Amino acid sequence: MPWTDAIDGFLTTLRREGKSPNTVGAYQRDLHALAELADGAAPAALTAANVRHFVAKLHARGLSGRSLGRMLSAWRGLFDWLIARGQHDVNPCLGLRPPKEGRRLPHALAVDAAAALLDGVAPDSLLDCRDKAMFELMYSSGLRLSELAGLDIEDVDFDQGLARVVGKGNKTRVVPIGGQARQALQAWLAQRLAQSGETALFTGQRGRRLGARQIEKRLDLWSVKSGASQHVHPHMLRHSFASHLLQSSGDLRAVQELLGHANLSTTQIYTSLDYQHLAQVYDAAHPRAKRRKGSDD
């Protein structure tokens, strides 16, 4: 059976099964892509090796694992349809999986950018004083947004320079507080507003615990006032903490403990950021990182 008949027949079956026009259109595009890759070979002539080669070829062109997974699903459906009609013996797509998507790297600020953000606004007002304490602490100790919002005054030990944090799964960990964060916290506590009985470390103008969404809005405003060149969200400060600490210490296990990650594999994503930093340093500094002017390709 030629490609035109196979594709048209399969799509007609999909329409009879009630598939949406968008689904049928997507299948049609993916199947025509397969026919083009086959380069004249009939559907019945394709093998698993052929299909594997097609997937590799498309991946090399830049198609994502998600797109290739969708295409394989359409191709698999076509061959199942052909097998049911005696036009093929074995589905050549069986057992084939798309390439795994690389994990998205977390966005981290450069060291200078983090310093510029935290130093960029003088804590003249009550709210700016509180904000500086919050964001210094988040960057100093690698806190999640929910962990920061959930802190109580009693969770901070200024004598030891430590904070007790309740993280995911209700697990408690103890994290160090840097010197600048301690100073900012003490400045905030000297003028903190709180209603009677409120235990929250960070409160709003009404004296009640500050919520996560309010903290997000304040960081957005703080980044604008400080002249930051990009939008900064709270988790970016946590990512920056992890990346900068790993760059300086190289101690992955310590960073894992400080972040409260259950698995080391979760922390290892930051080694990619570290390697990126090293690659940039190499490209800028190594005498053989760049080709000499006038050299041939």
C-alpha positions in Angstrom: 0.0 0.0 0.0 1.5 3.4 -1.0 1.9 6.2 1.5 -1.0 8.3 0.2 -3.5 5.4 0.6 -2.1 4.4 4.0 -2.2 7.9 5.5 -5.6 8.7 4.1 -7.1 5.4 5.2 -5.7 5.8 8.7 -6.9 9.4 9.1 -10.3 8.4 7.9 -10.4 5.8 10.7 -9.4 8.4 13.2 -12.2 10.6 12.2 -14.7 7.8 12.5 -13.4 7.1 16.0 -14.3 10.7 16.9 -10.8 12.2 17.0 -10.8 16.0 17.0 -9.8 17.9 13.9 -6.7 19.2 15.7 -5.6 15.6 16.6 -6.2 14.4 13.0 -4.3 17.4 11.7 -1.3 16.7 14.0 -1.3 13.0 12.9 -1.4 14.0 9.3 1.7 16.3 9.6 3.6 13.6 11.5 2.8 10.9 9.0 3.7 13.0 6.1 7.0 13.7 7.8 7.5 9.9 8.1 6.7 9.5 4.4 9.3 12.1 3.5 11.9 10.4 5.7 11.2 7.1 4.0 12.4 8.7 0.7 10.5 6.4 -1.6 10.5 3.2 0.5 7.0 1.9 1.0 5.5 1.6 4.5 5.7 -2.2 4.4 9.5 -2.0 3.8 10.3 0.0 6.9 12.1 -1.7 9.8 12.8 -0.7 13.4 16.4 0.3 12.3 14.9 2.6 9.7 12.6 4.3 12.3 15.4 4.6 14.8 17.5 6.3 12.2 14.6 8.7 11.4 14.2 9.6 15.1 17.9 10.3 15.4 17.9 12.4 12.3 15.0 14.5 13.5 16.6 14.9 16.9 19.8 16.2 15.3 17.7 18.8 13.5 16.6 20.1 16.9 13.3 18.4 17.5 12.6 18.0 21.2 11.9 14.7 23.0 8.3 15.7 23.5 7.8 16.4 19.8 9.5 13.1 18.8 7.3 11.2 21.3 4.2 12.7 19.7 5.5 11.7 16.2 6.3 8.1 17.3 2.8 7.8 18.7 1.3 8.8 15.3 3.7 6.4 13.4 2.9 3.6 15.8 -0.8 4.1 15.2 -0.4 4.0 11.5 1.6 0.7 11.6 -1.0 -0.9 14.0 -3.6 0.1 11.4 -1.6 -1.5 8.6 -1.0 -4.7 10.6 -4.7 -5.0 11.3 -5.3 -4.9 7.5 -2.5 -7.4 6.7 -0.2 -4.8 5.2 2.6 -5.2 7.7 3.9 -7.9 9.9 5.6 -6.2 12.9 5.2 -2.6 14.1 8.7 -1.1 13.6 8.0 1.5 16.3 7.5 -0.9 19.1 10.0 -0.5 21.9 11.3 2.8 20.5 11.3 5.8 22.9 12.1 9.4 22.2 15.4 10.9 23.5 15.0 12.1 27.1 14.6 15.8 27.6 17.4 17.4 29.4 16.5 18.8 32.8 15.9 22.5 32.6 18.6 24.3 34.5 17.5 26.5 37.3 18.0 30.2 36.8 20.6 31.7 39.1 21.9 35.2 39.4 25.6 35.9 38.9 27.4 36.7 42.1 27.7 40.4 41.3 24.0 40.5 40.3 22.9 39.0 43.6 25.0 41.6 45.5 23.6 44.4 43.4 20.1 43.3 44.1 20.5 43.0 47.8 22.5 46.2 48.1 20.6 48.2 45.5 17.9 49.6 47.8 18.6 51.4 51.1 16.3 50.0 53.8 15.0 53.5 54.8 11.3 52.5 55.2 9.9 49.8 57.4 8.9 47.7 54.4 12.2 48.0 52.7 13.9 47.1 56.0 11.8 43.9 56.2 12.3 43.1 52.6 16.1 43.3 52.9 15.9 41.0 55.9 13.8 38.5 54.0 15.8 38.4 50.8 19.2 38.5 52.6 18.0 35.5 54.6 16.7 33.6 51.6 20.0 34.1 49.7 22.1 33.5 52.8 20.4 30.2 53.7 18.9 28.8 50.5 15.3 28.9 51.8 12.3 28.0 49.7 9.5 30.7 49.6 7.2 28.6 51.7 10.0 28.0 54.3 10.7 31.8 54.5 7.0 32.6 54.9 6.6 29.9 57.6 9.4 31.1 59.9 8.6 32.2 63.4 10.7 34.4 65.6 11.7 31.5 67.8 13.1 29.7 64.8 16.1 32.1 64.7 19.0 31.7 67.0 21.2 34.8 66.8 23.7 33.5 69.2 24.5 30.4 67.1 23.7 32.1 63.8 21.2 29.4 62.9 17.6 29.0 61.7 15.3 26.1 62.1 13.3 25.5 58.9 10.4 23.2 58.1 10.7 22.1 54.6 9.0 19.7 52.2 7.4 16.6 53.8 7.3 18.6 57.1 11.0 17.8 57.5 13.0 20.1 59.8 16.5 21.2 59.1 18.9 23.7 60.6 20.7 26.2 58.3 23.3 28.8 59.0 22.6 32.5 58.7 25.3 34.7 57.2 26.5 37.9 58.9 24.7 40.3 56.6 21.5 38.4 56.9 21.8 38.5 60.7 22.3 42.3 60.7 19.3 42.8 58.4 17.2 40.5 60.6 18.1 42.4 63.8 17.4 45.7 62.1 13.9 44.4 61.1 13.1 42.9 64.5 13.9 46.3 66.1 10.9 47.8 64.4 8.7 44.7 63.5 5.0 45.3 63.6 2.9 42.5 65.0 -0.6 42.0 66.5 -0.9 40.4 69.9 0.1 36.7 69.8 1.6 36.8 66.2 4.7 34.6 66.1 5.6 35.1 62.5 9.1 36.4 61.8 7.9 38.4 58.8 4.7 40.4 59.1 2.8 42.8 56.9 1.5 46.3 57.7 -1.4 44.9 59.6 0.9 42.9 61.9 0.0 39.5 60.5 2.1 36.8 58.9 3.2 37.8 55.4 2.0 35.3 52.7 4.0 33.8 50.0 2.3 35.8 47.2 3.0 39.0 49.1 6.7 38.1 49.3 6.8 37.5 45.6 5.3 40.9 44.9 7.7 42.6 47.2 10.7 40.9 45.6 9.4 42.0 42.2 9.1 45.5 43.4 12.5 45.4 45.1 14.2 44.1 41.9 12.7 47.0 39.9 13.8 49.6 42.5 17.3 48.2 42.6 17.6 48.4 38.8 17.9 44.6 38.3 18.3 43.8 34.6 15.9 40.8 34.8 12.8 39.6 36.6 13.8 38.0 39.9 11.5 35.5 41.5 12.1 34.1 45.1 13.3 30.7 44.0 16.0 32.4 42.0 17.6 33.4 45.2 17.6 29.8 46.4 19.1 28.7 43.1 21.8 31.4 43.4 22.6 30.3 46.9 23.2 26.7 45.8 25.1 27.6 42.6 27.4 30.1 44.3 28.1 27.9 47.3 28.9 25.0 45.1 31.2 27.1 42.9 33.1 28.2 46.0 33.2 24.9 48.0 32.7 22.1 45.5 31.0 20.2 48.3 27.9 18.7 46.8 26.9 16.8 49.9 27.0 19.9 52.1 24.9 21.8 49.6 22.4 18.9 49.5 22.0 19.1 53.3 21.6 22.9 53.3 19.0 22.8 50.6 17.1 19.9 52.3 17.1 17.7 49.2 16.2 14.1 49.9 18.2 12.8 46.9 21.7 13.9 45.8 20.5 13.7 42.2 18.3 16.7 42.8 21.2 18.7 44.0 23.4 17.6 41.1 21.5 19.9 38.7 23.6 22.7 40.1 26.8 21.1 39.0 25.6 21.9 35.4 25.5 25.6 36.4 28.9 25.3 37.9 30.3 23.7 34.7 28.7 26.5 32.7 30.6 29.0 34.8 33.8 27.1 34.4 33.3 26.9 30.6 32.8 30.7 30.4 35.9 31.2 32.4 37.8 28.8 30.1 36.5 30.5 26.9 37.5 33.9 28.2 40.9 33.1 29.7 42.5 30.0 28.1 45.0 30.9 25.3 43.8 28.0 23.1 40.1 28.4 23.8 39.6 30.5 20.7 41.0 30.1 17.3 43.7 32.5 16.1 42.6 35.1 13.7 43.0 34.0 10.1 42.9 30.3 11.0 41.1 28.1 8.6 38.0 26.1 9.4 
